[in-house]
Amino acid sequence: MFQPEPWRVKVVEPIRLPTPDEREEHLVAAGFNLFDVAAEAIFIDLLTDSGTSAMSDNQWAGLMLGDESYAGGRNFYHFESAVQDVFGLPYFVPVHQGRVAENLLFSTLVRPGMIVPNNSHFDTTRANVESNGGEARDLVIDAARHPGEEHPFKGNVDLDKVRALFASPERERIPLAMLTLTNNSGGGQPVSLANIRGYAELCREFGVPFYIDACRFAENAWFIKQREEGQENRSVAAIVREIFSLADGCTMSAKKDGLANMGGFFASRDRALVETIKQRLVLIEGFPTYGGLAGRDLEAVARGLREVLDEEYLRFRITQVEAFGQGLIDRGIPIIRPTGGHAVYIDARDFLPGIPPAEFPAQALVVALYREGGVRGVEIGSVMFGRTDPETGEPIYAPLELVRLAVPRRVYTNSHLQYVTDVLESIRDHRDRLRGLRITEQAPMLRHFTCRFAEL
Ligand SMILES: Cc1ncc(COP(=O)(O)O)c(C=O)c1O
């Protein structure tokens, strides 16, 4: 049945579609890189779901109760009880966003030459492992590498590969194991409870601490309730409690399922580890009862962590993204299947067969989306992951050329997404006229944020 938004609108934020001439000027001025276009010149912004959520009236009300004392402000205790109630994890520190929790954890546990397994590391997780001299190893199941293959839990970790790794001499070099819920780098795909249990058991058998990258924990739990046999009658809250009862702790960016615009935390059962981490926290974020956040922001996260378990909200959220993906499939636009929790990923290589990877087909589609509809998506392909082979000097392309359309939480209505679908349908009808791009300027690292292009 059609699923309407389970809220009504109390405050509106105007958005405006720039004229075609204005859009063209913005594209040229930005060197065809949408990261360099001002947000006010975007009509529908699907760049990310991170920090872009609309807060509820309850969260906004909480902001007024911000206690800005340096130490021991009341909002810290609200945050603490939310972490304990929702996740069942006893010790924690707040941080201003997820990557700081990763920094604290990995700088404490990872030393050069060590290996951290995961289903798929998110970019910041990988960078934090690598900047401590470690190797971030992805052990997601093979199905995740095939965009068209249907699988209910495409974020699952390959337990045979994990066992083989743990049973090998490399075990000595594994300080902890991670699992990302949902698997953002693999298309926002969920991990099943059975898989989490299996992974946790292997970690216990081999004495490896098990930590979860919890950014989209509620969306993952909703998928478990919908898709996993025997889970359909449990509450999402109970599923979340079970997931985290299996782990030693987690890193969390509250900019996703914390329904907040800023915030995060590190939580653990290991009191000594949290005490060690607090020393570094004081150095890089602030006193342990505020961790780089204002008291009012702590309150928004504390409320958001409880609110996100609302099953009417989750039903709408996941159904909205799924319907968006289905609308694209119905119009012959190829996407990664099944649709993930927070975004739709278009397979640009399949959609634009006339543009080879050397001419960045996914970036060409990102440009077309803005040019034709004022829509901002993000390239996840050879602009982001391509590089030059250091030995041969030949270019190496990404395995997939994707455009990610991430859906912010509670921000856009179904009709906004219908508009994006219509824009893509119109692009489909003249896709053979789209042009590839070449890079004219680029930074040595993370080039996708700042590089400039020329159209061919
Ligand atoms: C899976 C995952 N882990 C970690 C992070 C990092 O969180 P933050 O942007 O708050 O530093 C993100 C952000 O997008 C993410 O998606």
The ligand as an ORCA input file, in Angstrom:
! r2SCAN-3c Opt
* xyz 0 1
  C      29.665      3.792      7.263
  C      30.245      5.103      7.708
  N      31.196      5.113      8.654
  C      31.717      6.263      9.097
  C      31.338      7.488      8.580
  C      32.001      8.754      9.088
  O      31.134      9.549      9.808
  P      31.349     11.137      9.891
  O      31.081     11.712      8.544
  O      30.382     11.578     10.936
  O      32.770     11.392     10.328
  C      30.365      7.526      7.580
  C      29.949      8.827      6.994
  O      29.357      8.934      5.940
  C      29.797      6.293      7.127
  O      28.843      6.260      6.188
*
